[in-house]
Structures are given as structure tokens and as C-alpha cells.
Amino acid sequence: MSPHKIRRDAIKHGYRSGLEHTISIYLKELKHKYDYESIKIEWEDLSYRTYTPDFILNNGIIIETKGRFLPTDRRKHLAIKKQHPNLDIRFVFTNSRTKLRKGAKSSYGQWCIKYGFRYYDRIIPEEWLKEKGKNRHPKFIKFTGAKVRRDK
């Protein structure tokens, strides 16, 4: 099936990418409960923004799926990790060996290791699903740091 057909099929089922749709099917086959895009995390950049993670497992682990891991995504996740250090955000890549950019020596997986994020390829590993914990995330996780006032 072509990438365009895969994405169209995913959108038809309420997902934004083929990888998200594939993971949802995998979780349903395992009868593992999860929420899809059910919370928002406020974070500060030059303004206040919100991030909506892809999957929240019933043990509280937040899963972000990525086919392409752009510089803006990497910067956003570093800021969120710094501003919300108690959140357990993990990545599932289409291919973690993909280089960060053309000619780069580092891959998506190496970036995750460097910055302390756990990651996997194509599926959520069963050991992540079996980890103990509860999803106690509120629907909106507010930025609690000192808000920077920016005069115009």
C-alpha cells in the first residue's frame, strides 16, 4: 500500500499517521487500554504553547510516535522535559536509525540516548505495557515555572 493510502486510511480511523494507526491496532490486539490525544501539556517557548501527546498508556507512560523527527520537534521535547521533568515521555519511531539530517552522524535513537528519552521502533514494547503505574494525568498539565513577561 502506498504511503498516501496508508495515511488516508489512518485519518479515516481518526489518527494523524499510519504509525499511530498501526500502534492503536497493536494495543487493541493486546487488549491494552490507552487514551489517544487525551491530554494537553502546556510549555513555554517564546509564548505559551500546548503539546498533545499521541498515546497515554493506562500505566501513565506517554508515547509520542514519529516518522520524521524534525528540529522543531526535538527542541520542543527538550523544553517539555526541562519544564515537566516528572513526565515519562517515550518515543516510537518508524526507524530510529534515521539520521537527524542529511549528512549527520547522529540518528534519532542516538539523540534519545543523549537526552535521556527511551525509544523503540514501530511498536510499543510489551515491557513498557507491563510496567506498573496508573494514569493520573489531568486533562491539562499546566506550566508551573515562572512565567516570563515579555514587553512588546
Backbone torsions as a table, in degrees:
resi	resn	phi	psi	omega
1	MET	NA	139.3	-178.2
2	SER	-72.5	155.0	179.2
3	PRO	-57.1	-33.7	179.6
4	HIS	-68.0	-39.9	178.8
5	LYS	-68.4	-38.1	178.6
6	ILE	-62.2	-45.1	-179.8
7	ARG	-66.1	-42.1	178.3
8	ARG	-60.8	-40.6	178.2
9	ASP	-64.7	-41.3	178.5
10	ALA	-62.4	-45.4	179.8
11	ILE	-62.2	-38.9	178.3
12	LYS	-59.2	-32.8	-180.0
13	HIS	-93.5	6.7	174.8
14	GLY	93.9	13.6	-179.7
15	TYR	-112.6	162.3	-176.4
16	ARG	-94.5	-16.3	-179.2
17	SER	-147.7	162.7	176.8
18	GLY	-64.0	-35.9	179.1
19	LEU	-64.3	-43.3	177.5
20	GLU	-60.4	-44.0	-180.0
21	HIS	-63.5	-43.6	178.9
22	THR	-60.6	-43.6	-180.0
23	ILE	-66.3	-38.4	178.6
24	SER	-63.2	-40.4	177.5
25	ILE	-63.0	-44.5	178.8
26	TYR	-58.7	-46.6	-179.6
27	LEU	-65.2	-38.2	178.8
28	LYS	-66.6	-40.5	178.1
29	GLU	-61.5	-35.9	178.0
30	LEU	-82.0	-2.3	-177.0
31	LYS	57.1	37.8	179.6
32	HIS	-98.3	126.3	-178.4
33	LYS	-75.1	143.5	178.4
34	TYR	-157.7	164.2	171.8
35	ASP	-116.2	146.2	178.9
36	TYR	-112.6	122.4	178.1
37	GLU	45.8	48.8	-174.1
38	SER	-99.7	-10.4	179.1
39	ILE	-127.5	161.6	174.3
40	LYS	-125.4	139.6	-180.0
41	ILE	-117.6	119.1	178.6
42	GLU	-80.6	138.5	177.4
43	TRP	-145.4	156.8	-176.4
44	GLU	-104.4	131.7	172.8
45	ASP	-125.1	-130.5	171.4
46	LEU	-76.3	-15.2	173.0
47	SER	-141.5	178.9	178.3
48	TYR	-89.3	129.1	-175.9
49	ARG	-125.3	168.2	172.5
50	THR	-125.4	148.2	178.7
51	TYR	-120.5	131.0	177.9
52	THR	-110.8	104.9	179.5
53	PRO	-66.3	155.9	-177.7
54	ASP	-70.0	-56.9	-175.6
55	PHE	-128.3	141.0	172.2
56	ILE	-121.7	112.8	-179.1
57	LEU	-74.1	160.5	-178.3
58	ASN	-67.6	-10.6	175.7
59	ASN	-94.7	6.2	175.4
60	GLY	93.2	-6.4	179.3
61	ILE	-72.1	133.9	179.1
62	ILE	-99.0	127.8	-178.4
63	ILE	-114.1	127.0	174.0
64	GLU	-113.2	123.1	178.9
65	THR	-95.8	140.5	-177.9
66	LYS	-142.4	126.8	166.9
67	GLY	-88.3	-56.3	175.6
68	ARG	-108.0	136.2	-178.0
69	PHE	-117.4	85.1	-172.5
70	LEU	-74.7	160.3	178.0
71	PRO	-55.1	-37.2	178.5
72	THR	-65.0	-36.6	176.5
73	ASP	-65.4	-43.6	-178.3
74	ARG	-64.0	-44.2	179.5
75	ARG	-63.2	-43.1	179.4
76	LYS	-60.0	-46.0	-176.8
77	HIS	-69.9	-31.6	174.4
78	LEU	-66.3	-41.6	178.8
79	ALA	-65.2	-43.0	179.8
80	ILE	-64.4	-42.0	179.2
81	LYS	-61.7	-40.0	179.5
82	LYS	-69.2	-40.3	-176.0
83	GLN	-82.9	-23.0	-179.9
84	HIS	-133.3	66.3	-174.0
85	PRO	-65.0	-16.8	-178.7
86	ASN	-82.9	-9.8	179.8
87	LEU	-81.6	139.4	178.8
88	ASP	-101.6	88.0	-179.4
89	ILE	-100.4	127.7	-179.5
90	ARG	-127.7	155.7	-176.4
91	PHE	-111.5	144.2	167.9
92	VAL	-122.3	115.3	-177.9
93	PHE	-100.5	154.2	169.0
94	THR	-64.0	-42.7	177.4
95	ASN	-153.4	106.4	-177.3
96	SER	-72.0	-9.3	178.5
97	ARG	-87.6	-2.1	177.3
98	THR	-63.1	136.6	-179.7
99	LYS	-72.1	149.2	-178.5
100	LEU	-59.6	-33.7	175.8
101	ARG	-158.5	169.8	179.7
102	LYS	-60.3	128.6	179.2
103	GLY	84.7	-4.2	-179.1
104	ALA	-73.3	151.7	175.0
105	LYS	-88.5	-27.6	-176.6
106	SER	-88.6	146.4	178.5
107	SER	-107.7	173.6	176.4
108	TYR	-56.5	-44.7	-179.3
109	GLY	-63.3	-41.7	178.6
110	GLN	-64.8	-36.2	176.3
111	TRP	-61.9	-44.6	179.3
112	CYS	-60.2	-44.1	179.2
113	ILE	-62.1	-46.1	-178.6
114	LYS	-58.3	-38.9	-175.6
115	TYR	-103.3	8.5	172.4
116	GLY	79.1	29.3	175.4
117	PHE	-102.7	140.3	173.5
118	ARG	-86.2	149.2	-176.8
119	TYR	-151.4	164.6	177.5
120	TYR	-155.2	167.8	179.3
121	ASP	-107.2	132.3	167.8
122	ARG	67.7	-30.8	179.3
123	ILE	-136.5	166.8	171.3
124	ILE	-89.6	120.6	-177.9
125	PRO	-63.9	145.5	-177.2
126	GLU	-59.6	-31.1	179.5
127	GLU	-64.8	-30.1	175.1
128	TRP	-67.9	-39.0	-179.3
129	LEU	-67.6	-30.1	-176.4
130	LYS	-88.5	-7.8	179.9
131	GLU	-61.4	143.0	179.9
132	LYS	-74.4	152.4	177.4
133	GLY	146.0	171.7	179.1
134	LYS	-130.4	146.4	174.0
135	ASN	-80.9	100.7	178.7
136	ARG	-113.5	21.4	-179.1
137	HIS	-73.3	131.0	172.3
138	PRO	-69.3	166.4	-179.8
139	LYS	-66.9	-24.2	179.0
140	PHE	-134.7	118.3	179.2
141	ILE	-100.4	108.8	-173.0
142	LYS	-79.7	146.2	172.2
143	PHE	-71.0	124.7	-175.1
144	THR	-110.1	2.1	178.7
145	GLY	-72.6	178.1	177.9
146	ALA	-71.5	119.6	-179.9
147	LYS	-74.0	130.7	-178.4
148	VAL	-86.6	127.7	177.0
149	ARG	-86.3	127.9	-179.9
150	ARG	-117.1	111.7	177.4
151	ASP	-80.3	146.9	-177.3
152	LYS	-85.2	NA	NA
